[in-house]
Amino acid sequence: MTIDPVAPPVSRKGSTAAVLVFVAAGLTLPCGLLGYHLVAWYAGQIALASISLGFL
């Protein structure tokens, strides 16, 4: 199996992105419930503010 000299940087970049995604998911999942509550709360606040200001 020959390795193209141009391929390693691209694959390294892709694997780094995948690792970052996995790390972010690993950090997010344990406190996912809290995160979902916060996101829902912020979304609700933004929606209420938008409605009260007449944006929606």
N, CA, C and O atoms as a GROMACS GRO file, in nm:
protein
  224
    1MET      N    1   0.086  -0.119   0.000
    1MET     CA    2   0.000   0.000   0.000
    1MET      C    3   0.090   0.123   0.000
    1MET      O    4   0.159   0.150   0.098
    2THR      N    5   0.088   0.199  -0.109
    2THR     CA    6   0.171   0.319  -0.118
    2THR      C    7   0.095   0.438  -0.060
    2THR      O    8  -0.028   0.446  -0.069
    3ILE      N    9   0.171   0.529  -0.001
    3ILE     CA   10   0.109   0.647   0.061
    3ILE      C   11   0.144   0.769  -0.022
    3ILE      O   12   0.262   0.797  -0.046
    4ASP      N   13   0.043   0.841  -0.065
    4ASP     CA   14   0.065   0.963  -0.143
    4ASP      C   15   0.118   1.072  -0.049
    4ASP      O   16   0.059   1.094   0.057
    5PRO      N   17   0.227   1.140  -0.085
    5PRO     CA   18   0.282   1.243   0.005
    5PRO      C   19   0.181   1.355   0.036
    5PRO      O   20   0.192   1.421   0.139
    6VAL      N   21   0.085   1.375  -0.054
    6VAL     CA   22  -0.011   1.484  -0.031
    6VAL      C   23  -0.121   1.440   0.065
    6VAL      O   24  -0.184   1.524   0.129
    7ALA      N   25  -0.143   1.310   0.077
    7ALA     CA   26  -0.255   1.261   0.156
    7ALA      C   27  -0.239   1.278   0.307
    7ALA      O   28  -0.336   1.316   0.373
    8PRO      N   29  -0.121   1.252   0.366
    8PRO     CA   30  -0.111   1.257   0.511
    8PRO      C   31  -0.159   1.387   0.576
    8PRO      O   32  -0.234   1.380   0.674
    9PRO      N   33  -0.120   1.508   0.527
    9PRO     CA   34  -0.170   1.628   0.593
    9PRO      C   35  -0.323   1.637   0.592
    9PRO      O   36  -0.384   1.678   0.690
   10VAL      N   37  -0.384   1.597   0.479
   10VAL     CA   38  -0.529   1.605   0.469
   10VAL      C   39  -0.594   1.509   0.568
   10VAL      O   40  -0.686   1.546   0.641
   11SER      N   41  -0.544   1.384   0.569
   11SER     CA   42  -0.602   1.285   0.659
   11SER      C   43  -0.573   1.322   0.804
   11SER      O   44  -0.656   1.298   0.893
   12ARG      N   45  -0.456   1.382   0.829
   12ARG     CA   46  -0.424   1.423   0.966
   12ARG      C   47  -0.521   1.532   1.010
   12ARG      O   48  -0.568   1.532   1.124
   13LYS      N   49  -0.549   1.626   0.920
   13LYS     CA   50  -0.644   1.732   0.952
   13LYS      C   51  -0.782   1.672   0.979
   13LYS      O   52  -0.849   1.711   1.075
   14GLY      N   53  -0.822   1.577   0.895
   14GLY     CA   54  -0.953   1.514   0.913
   14GLY      C   55  -0.960   1.437   1.043
   14GLY      O   56  -1.061   1.444   1.114
   15SER      N   57  -0.853   1.362   1.077
   15SER     CA   58  -0.855   1.285   1.201
   15SER      C   59  -0.852   1.378   1.322
   15SER      O   60  -0.913   1.347   1.424
   16THR      N   61  -0.782   1.490   1.311
   16THR     CA   62  -0.780   1.586   1.421
   16THR      C   63  -0.920   1.643   1.443
   16THR      O   64  -0.964   1.656   1.557
   17ALA      N   65  -0.990   1.676   1.334
   17ALA     CA   66  -1.126   1.726   1.347
   17ALA      C   67  -1.216   1.620   1.410
   17ALA      O   68  -1.299   1.652   1.494
   18ALA      N   69  -1.199   1.494   1.367
   18ALA     CA   70  -1.281   1.387   1.423
   18ALA      C   71  -1.254   1.371   1.572
   18ALA      O   72  -1.346   1.352   1.651
   19VAL      N   73  -1.125   1.378   1.611
   19VAL     CA   74  -1.091   1.367   1.753
   19VAL      C   75  -1.153   1.482   1.832
   19VAL      O   76  -1.205   1.460   1.941
   20LEU      N   77  -1.148   1.603   1.777
   20LEU     CA   78  -1.207   1.717   1.846
   20LEU      C   79  -1.357   1.698   1.862
   20LEU      O   80  -1.415   1.730   1.966
   21VAL      N   81  -1.421   1.646   1.756
   21VAL     CA   82  -1.566   1.621   1.764
   21VAL      C   83  -1.595   1.518   1.872
   21VAL      O   84  -1.688   1.535   1.952
   22PHE      N   85  -1.514   1.409   1.874
   22PHE     CA   86  -1.537   1.305   1.975
   22PHE      C   87  -1.513   1.359   2.116
   22PHE      O   88  -1.588   1.327   2.208
   23VAL      N   89  -1.409   1.442   2.133
   23VAL     CA   90  -1.381   1.499   2.264
   23VAL      C   91  -1.495   1.591   2.307
   23VAL      O   92  -1.540   1.587   2.421
   24ALA      N   93  -1.543   1.674   2.213
   24ALA     CA   94  -1.654   1.764   2.245
   24ALA      C   95  -1.778   1.684   2.283
   24ALA      O   96  -1.848   1.719   2.378
   25ALA      N   97  -1.804   1.575   2.208
   25ALA     CA   98  -1.920   1.491   2.241
   25ALA      C   99  -1.900   1.426   2.377
   25ALA      O  100  -1.995   1.417   2.456
   26GLY      N  101  -1.778   1.380   2.406
   26GLY     CA  102  -1.751   1.317   2.535
   26GLY      C  103  -1.767   1.414   2.651
   26GLY      O  104  -1.812   1.376   2.759
   27LEU      N  105  -1.730   1.541   2.629
   27LEU     CA  106  -1.746   1.640   2.734
   27LEU      C  107  -1.891   1.685   2.747
   27LEU      O  108  -1.935   1.725   2.854
   28THR      N  109  -1.966   1.678   2.636
   28THR     CA  110  -2.102   1.730   2.636
   28THR      C  111  -2.201   1.627   2.691
   28THR      O  112  -2.295   1.663   2.761
   29LEU      N  113  -2.179   1.498   2.657
   29LEU     CA  114  -2.277   1.396   2.694
   29LEU      C  115  -2.300   1.384   2.844
   29LEU      O  116  -2.416   1.376   2.885
   30PRO      N  117  -2.197   1.383   2.930
   30PRO     CA  118  -2.225   1.369   3.074
   30PRO      C  119  -2.315   1.480   3.128
   30PRO      O  120  -2.401   1.455   3.212
   31CYS      N  121  -2.296   1.602   3.080
   31CYS     CA  122  -2.380   1.713   3.127
   31CYS      C  123  -2.477   1.753   3.016
   31CYS      O  124  -2.517   1.869   3.006
   32GLY      N  125  -2.515   1.656   2.933
   32GLY     CA  126  -2.603   1.685   2.820
   32GLY      C  127  -2.740   1.734   2.865
   32GLY      O  128  -2.796   1.825   2.804
   33LEU      N  129  -2.792   1.674   2.972
   33LEU     CA  130  -2.925   1.713   3.020
   33LEU      C  131  -2.924   1.860   3.062
   33LEU      O  132  -3.015   1.935   3.026
   34LEU      N  133  -2.822   1.899   3.138
   34LEU     CA  134  -2.810   2.039   3.177
   34LEU      C  135  -2.794   2.128   3.055
   34LEU      O  136  -2.852   2.236   3.048
   35GLY      N  137  -2.714   2.082   2.959
   35GLY     CA  138  -2.694   2.160   2.837
   35GLY      C  139  -2.824   2.180   2.761
   35GLY      O  140  -2.852   2.289   2.711
   36TYR      N  141  -2.903   2.072   2.751
   36TYR     CA  142  -3.030   2.083   2.680
   36TYR      C  143  -3.123   2.180   2.751
   36TYR      O  144  -3.193   2.258   2.687
   37HIS      N  145  -3.125   2.175   2.885
   37HIS     CA  146  -3.210   2.268   2.960
   37HIS      C  147  -3.166   2.412   2.936
   37HIS      O  148  -3.249   2.501   2.917
   38LEU      N  149  -3.033   2.434   2.936
   38LEU     CA  150  -2.982   2.570   2.914
   38LEU      C  151  -3.015   2.618   2.773
   38LEU      O  152  -3.057   2.732   2.755
   39VAL      N  153  -2.996   2.530   2.674
   39VAL     CA  154  -3.026   2.568   2.535
   39VAL      C  155  -3.175   2.600   2.521
   39VAL      O  156  -3.212   2.699   2.458
   40ALA      N  157  -3.258   2.515   2.580
   40ALA     CA  158  -3.403   2.539   2.571
   40ALA      C  159  -3.439   2.669   2.642
   40ALA      O  160  -3.522   2.746   2.593
   41TRP      N  161  -3.376   2.695   2.756
   41TRP     CA  162  -3.406   2.818   2.830
   41TRP      C  163  -3.363   2.941   2.749
   41TRP      O  164  -3.439   3.037   2.736
   42TYR      N  165  -3.240   2.937   2.694
   42TYR     CA  166  -3.193   3.050   2.612
   42TYR      C  167  -3.281   3.069   2.489
   42TYR      O  168  -3.313   3.182   2.453
   43ALA      N  169  -3.319   2.958   2.424
   43ALA     CA  170  -3.405   2.969   2.307
   43ALA      C  171  -3.538   3.032   2.345
   43ALA      O  172  -3.591   3.116   2.272
   44GLY      N  173  -3.592   2.990   2.460
   44GLY     CA  174  -3.719   3.048   2.506
   44GLY      C  175  -3.705   3.196   2.536
   44GLY      O  176  -3.792   3.275   2.500
   45GLN      N  177  -3.594   3.234   2.602
   45GLN     CA  178  -3.573   3.376   2.632
   45GLN      C  179  -3.560   3.458   2.505
   45GLN      O  180  -3.617   3.567   2.495
   46ILE      N  181  -3.485   3.407   2.407
   46ILE     CA  182  -3.467   3.479   2.281
   46ILE      C  183  -3.600   3.490   2.208
   46ILE      O  184  -3.633   3.594   2.151
   47ALA      N  185  -3.678   3.380   2.209
   47ALA     CA  186  -3.808   3.383   2.142
   47ALA      C  187  -3.899   3.483   2.210
   47ALA      O  188  -3.967   3.561   2.143
   48LEU      N  189  -3.903   3.484   2.343
   48LEU     CA  190  -3.988   3.579   2.415
   48LEU      C  191  -3.944   3.723   2.387
   48LEU      O  192  -4.028   3.810   2.365
   49ALA      N  193  -3.813   3.747   2.388
   49ALA     CA  194  -3.763   3.882   2.360
   49ALA      C  195  -3.798   3.923   2.218
   49ALA      O  196  -3.837   4.037   2.194
   50SER      N  197  -3.783   3.830   2.124
   50SER     CA  198  -3.813   3.861   1.985
   50SER      C  199  -3.961   3.893   1.968
   50SER      O  200  -3.997   3.986   1.896
   51ILE      N  201  -4.046   3.814   2.034
   51ILE     CA  202  -4.191   3.838   2.023
   51ILE      C  203  -4.226   3.973   2.086
   51ILE      O  204  -4.304   4.050   2.030
   52SER      N  205  -4.167   4.000   2.205
   52SER     CA  206  -4.201   4.124   2.274
   52SER      C  207  -4.150   4.246   2.197
   52SER      O  208  -4.208   4.354   2.206
   53LEU      N  209  -4.041   4.228   2.122
   53LEU     CA  210  -3.988   4.339   2.043
   53LEU      C  211  -4.051   4.345   1.905
   53LEU      O  212  -4.024   4.437   1.829
   54GLY      N  213  -4.135   4.246   1.872
   54GLY     CA  214  -4.205   4.247   1.745
   54GLY      C  215  -4.124   4.192   1.629
   54GLY      O  216  -4.155   4.220   1.513
   55PHE      N  217  -4.019   4.110   1.659
   55PHE     CA  218  -3.938   4.054   1.551
   55PHE      C  219  -4.005   3.932   1.490
   55PHE      O  220  -3.982   3.901   1.373
   56LEU      N  221  -4.086   3.861   1.568
   56LEU     CA  222  -4.149   3.739   1.516
   56LEU      C  223  -4.296   3.767   1.483
   56LEU      O  224  -4.366   3.677   1.437
   0.00000   0.00000   0.00000
